[in-house]
């Protein structure tokens, strides 16, 4: 009985609630952004790929962005099932996106937003080390 009371107290803590919010956000956001790479309902994602990166690719920028969509969906699913690992993966992925955006003028505001998202993903990974029942 004492264990159930302890779990109840723990799940009502602000830190646990923050973990739940971040966990949901970093499952939904990468999966939705990844899926939208195929449909362009939110935005034409190809515009965010640096010309410098496009020059280095052996495939078209659009084909690369489709592959990015698959990776983002996989990253969101990784967060769903293994948030300790997935949080670090999504945060690192966002850092790569930041570098891409910083190589183009006019996208610094989005790079700053993605920095905030990366920090949130890293915070999720740290909170998952404490609150994910699988760890």
HUDA-V469199 format. One record per backbone hydrogen bond with DSSP energy under -1.0 kcal/mol. NH is the residue of the N-H (numbers start at 1). CO is the residue of the C=O. If there is no record, write none. Layout:
# HUDA-V469199
{{NH;CO} {NH;CO}}
This chain:
# HUDA-V469199
{{5;1} {6;2} {7;3} {8;4} {9;5} {10;6} {11;7} {13;10} {17;13} {18;14} {19;15} {20;16} {21;17} {22;18} {23;19} {24;20} {25;21} {26;22} {27;24} {28;24} {29;25} {31;27} {32;28} {33;29} {34;30} {35;31} {36;32} {38;35} {40;36} {45;43} {47;44} {48;45} {49;46} {54;50} {55;51} {64;60} {65;61} {66;62} {67;63} {68;64} {69;65} {70;66} {71;67} {72;68} {73;69} {74;70} {75;71} {76;72} {77;73} {78;74} {79;75} {80;76} {81;77} {82;78} {86;82} {87;83} {89;85} {90;86} {91;87} {92;88} {93;89} {94;90} {95;91} {96;92} {97;93} {98;94} {99;95} {100;96} {101;97} {102;98} {104;101} {111;107} {112;108} {113;109} {114;110} {115;111} {116;112} {117;113} {118;114} {119;115} {120;116} {121;117} {122;118} {123;119} {124;120} {125;121} {126;122} {127;123} {128;124} {129;125} {131;127} {132;128} {135;132}}
